[in-house]
Amino acid sequence: MNQFTIKDIENLSGIKAHTWRIWEQRYGIAVPQRRDSNHRFYDNENLKHILRISYLYHGGLKISKIASLNRDEIRLKALEGLPRENGNEYYIKELLEASIDLDEESFERTFQEALKRLGVEETILKIIHAFQDKIGVLWLTDHVIPAQEHFTSNIIARKLFVAIDNLQLIKETTKKDILLFTPEKEHHELPLQFIYYLLKKNKNKVAYFGSNVSLDSIDTYRQTKSFKYILFHLVTNLTNKHAQDYVEEIAKRFPEKQIVMSGIQVQQIIRVPPNVQLLRSMDEIIKFTEE
């Protein structure tokens, strides 16, 4: 059983902790449990109930109306009507609930419905990105629900690789010839996979090395293959080396290449070597893949 704090509830629901406390006192909803030490916490069932309340509230239902419903009525209300009017939020809520329960069937079903409705790119940008942002995995540094990270990322990765495989193989290109990887000890591969999808979709030629790759491996590839760009994505920076030092090292080691860096750690870069380009946002990543 996961145990969540009021701060987790605030981050996951998008509703301030102070508001939840007022609603708890006024309406008797979202009441937490207590440990033997009297500290308050929320378990999986509490969290799912709170997600349904916040979903209905964000969808325009007054909190007084929501509070008049029992748990089963709230659950059923969250399943009816609103998906058509507030589809993205509905899918995000369903994915969150499925991940909390490690319910692969429900997660797959919701993901597949979103793919059919929006396509791969829009599903990742509008639903999966927001879903991950809420639970703090992969594209954020805080891990609110660590046990769910592998469960969700593996399913998403499978869908992405199917989409990538369905794209045309690019042998020659007038656009970018680029190598993709994450540095050693960086295992957050999903953002890199999405960049791979975008690059390939936009007719760039890509050599995909995946995660946890040494610079020696890149150097070996350079000796026999021709390419202009090297893109690496850095989230957690577990290399025992500051991101600034890593950027300067790779820029010096591959001076003839255009080095491109994306990921949260770009915020740590103060000095940008001449052959380095930083992609500081998803918008900048998309623009780079389209150029």
Secondary structure in CASP SS format (residue, H / E / C, confidence):
PFRMAT SS
TARGET T0000
AUTHOR 0000-0000-0000
METHOD secondary structure of the structure
MODEL  1
M C 1.00
N C 1.00
Q C 1.00
F E 1.00
T C 1.00
I H 1.00
K H 1.00
D H 1.00
I H 1.00
E H 1.00
N H 1.00
L H 1.00
S H 1.00
G C 1.00
I C 1.00
K C 1.00
A H 1.00
H H 1.00
T H 1.00
W H 1.00
R H 1.00
I H 1.00
W H 1.00
E H 1.00
Q H 1.00
R H 1.00
Y H 1.00
G C 1.00
I C 1.00
A C 1.00
V C 1.00
P C 1.00
Q E 1.00
R E 1.00
R C 1.00
D C 1.00
S C 1.00
N C 1.00
H C 1.00
R E 1.00
F E 1.00
Y E 1.00
D C 1.00
N H 1.00
E H 1.00
N H 1.00
L H 1.00
K H 1.00
H H 1.00
I H 1.00
L H 1.00
R H 1.00
I H 1.00
S H 1.00
Y H 1.00
L H 1.00
Y H 1.00
H H 1.00
G C 1.00
G C 1.00
L C 1.00
K C 1.00
I H 1.00
S H 1.00
K H 1.00
I H 1.00
A H 1.00
S C 1.00
L C 1.00
N C 1.00
R H 1.00
D H 1.00
E H 1.00
I H 1.00
R H 1.00
L H 1.00
K H 1.00
A H 1.00
L H 1.00
E C 1.00
G C 1.00
L H 1.00
P H 1.00
R H 1.00
E H 1.00
N C 1.00
G H 1.00
N H 1.00
E H 1.00
Y H 1.00
Y H 1.00
I H 1.00
K H 1.00
E H 1.00
L H 1.00
L H 1.00
E H 1.00
A H 1.00
S H 1.00
I H 1.00
D C 1.00
L C 1.00
D C 1.00
E H 1.00
E H 1.00
S H 1.00
F H 1.00
E H 1.00
R H 1.00
T H 1.00
F H 1.00
Q H 1.00
E H 1.00
A H 1.00
L H 1.00
K H 1.00
R H 1.00
L H 1.00
G C 1.00
V H 1.00
E H 1.00
E H 1.00
T H 1.00
I H 1.00
L H 1.00
K H 1.00
I H 1.00
I H 1.00
H H 1.00
A H 1.00
F H 1.00
Q H 1.00
D H 1.00
K H 1.00
I H 1.00
G C 1.00
V C 1.00
L C 1.00
W C 1.00
L C 1.00
T C 1.00
D C 1.00
H C 1.00
V C 1.00
I C 1.00
P C 1.00
A H 1.00
Q H 1.00
E H 1.00
H H 1.00
F H 1.00
T H 1.00
S H 1.00
N H 1.00
I H 1.00
I H 1.00
A H 1.00
R H 1.00
K H 1.00
L H 1.00
F H 1.00
V H 1.00
A H 1.00
I H 1.00
D H 1.00
N C 1.00
L C 1.00
Q C 1.00
L C 1.00
I C 1.00
K C 1.00
E C 1.00
T C 1.00
T C 1.00
K C 1.00
K C 1.00
D E 1.00
I E 1.00
L E 1.00
L E 1.00
F E 1.00
T C 1.00
P E 1.00
E C 1.00
K C 1.00
E C 1.00
H C 1.00
H C 1.00
E C 1.00
L H 1.00
P H 1.00
L H 1.00
Q H 1.00
F H 1.00
I H 1.00
Y H 1.00
Y H 1.00
L H 1.00
L H 1.00
K H 1.00
K H 1.00
N C 1.00
K C 1.00
N C 1.00
K E 1.00
V E 1.00
A E 1.00
Y E 1.00
F C 1.00
G C 1.00
S C 1.00
N C 1.00
V E 1.00
S C 1.00
L H 1.00
D H 1.00
S H 1.00
I H 1.00
D H 1.00
T H 1.00
Y H 1.00
R H 1.00
Q C 1.00
T C 1.00
K C 1.00
S C 1.00
F C 1.00
K C 1.00
Y E 1.00
I E 1.00
L E 1.00
F E 1.00
H E 1.00
L C 1.00
V C 1.00
T C 1.00
N C 1.00
L C 1.00
T C 1.00
N C 1.00
K C 1.00
H C 1.00
A H 1.00
Q H 1.00
D H 1.00
Y H 1.00
V H 1.00
E H 1.00
E H 1.00
I H 1.00
A H 1.00
K H 1.00
R H 1.00
F C 1.00
P C 1.00
E C 1.00
K C 1.00
Q E 1.00
I E 1.00
V E 1.00
M E 1.00
S E 1.00
G C 1.00
I H 1.00
Q H 1.00
V H 1.00
Q H 1.00
Q H 1.00
I C 1.00
I C 1.00
R C 1.00
V C 1.00
P C 1.00
P C 1.00
N C 1.00
V E 1.00
Q E 1.00
L E 1.00
L E 1.00
R C 1.00
S C 1.00
M H 1.00
D H 1.00
E H 1.00
I H 1.00
I H 1.00
K H 1.00
F H 1.00
T H 1.00
E H 1.00
E C 1.00
END
